């Protein structure tokens, strides 16, 4: 039995991005979990897809951090009143 893990919204967004660009990997029964087998853990991917996925994941992380920072600022402003 595998342990139950909860994903942050940022992690869930990154998984959606990976599934969009690498559907063959995402559709495996184990998804993106390591299999400890080279032919399963190192699939061939198009470098353009890799570049686009990394760029979108970076942007998603930047946007998520910006929203988190904004919420923290709002909370601090309310506490200062």
RAMO-V227323 format. One record per residue. RES is the residue in three letters. PHI is phi in degrees with one decimal (none if undefined). OMEGA is omega in radians with two decimals (* if undefined). BURIAL is # if it has 16 or more other C-alpha atoms within 10 Angstrom, else .. Layout:
BEGIN
RES_PHI_OMEGA_BURIAL + RES_PHI_OMEGA_BURIAL
END
This chain:
BEGIN
UNK_none_-3.13_. + UNK_-84.6_3.11_. + UNK_-67.2_3.11_. + UNK_-81.5_3.12_. + UNK_-120.8_3.06_. + UNK_-102.9_-3.11_. + UNK_-103.9_3.02_. + UNK_-74.1_3.08_. + UNK_-57.8_3.13_. + UNK_-66.0_3.12_# + UNK_-64.1_3.12_. + UNK_-63.3_3.12_. + UNK_-65.4_3.11_# + UNK_-63.2_3.11_# + UNK_-63.4_3.09_# + UNK_-64.1_3.13_. + UNK_-63.6_3.13_# + UNK_-61.7_-3.14_# + UNK_-64.9_3.13_# + UNK_-67.3_-3.07_. + UNK_-90.4_-3.10_# + UNK_-131.1_-3.06_# + UNK_-62.4_3.14_. + UNK_-64.2_3.14_. + UNK_-74.5_-3.08_# + UNK_-65.7_-3.08_# + UNK_-84.1_3.07_. + UNK_-64.4_3.14_. + UNK_-55.7_-3.12_. + UNK_-97.4_3.11_. + UNK_60.3_-3.06_. + UNK_-97.4_3.12_. + UNK_-76.4_3.12_. + UNK_-62.5_3.13_. + UNK_-109.5_-3.11_. + UNK_58.8_3.07_. + UNK_-137.2_-3.04_. + UNK_-54.4_-3.05_. + UNK_-68.5_3.07_. + UNK_-96.1_-3.08_. + UNK_-84.2_-3.11_. + UNK_-126.9_3.14_. + UNK_-73.6_3.06_. + UNK_-77.2_3.12_. + UNK_-132.4_3.09_. + UNK_-73.1_-3.06_. + UNK_-62.6_3.08_. + UNK_-64.9_3.08_. + UNK_-65.1_3.12_. + UNK_-63.0_3.13_. + UNK_-59.9_-3.11_. + UNK_-66.5_3.13_. + UNK_-65.7_3.12_# + UNK_-64.7_3.14_. + UNK_-63.2_3.13_. + UNK_-68.7_3.11_# + UNK_-65.2_3.10_# + UNK_-62.8_3.13_. + UNK_-63.0_3.12_. + UNK_-63.2_3.10_# + UNK_-64.8_3.11_# + UNK_-64.6_3.13_. + UNK_-65.7_3.13_. + UNK_-62.4_3.14_. + UNK_-65.5_3.10_. + UNK_-63.0_3.11_. + UNK_-65.1_3.14_. + UNK_-65.2_3.13_. + UNK_-64.3_3.12_. + UNK_-62.9_3.12_. + UNK_-63.6_3.14_. + UNK_-64.2_3.12_. + UNK_-64.6_3.10_. + UNK_-61.5_3.14_. + UNK_-61.9_3.13_. + UNK_-66.3_3.14_. + UNK_-66.9_3.11_. + UNK_-65.1_3.13_. + UNK_-68.6_-3.12_. + UNK_-75.5_-3.10_. + UNK_-73.3_*_.
END
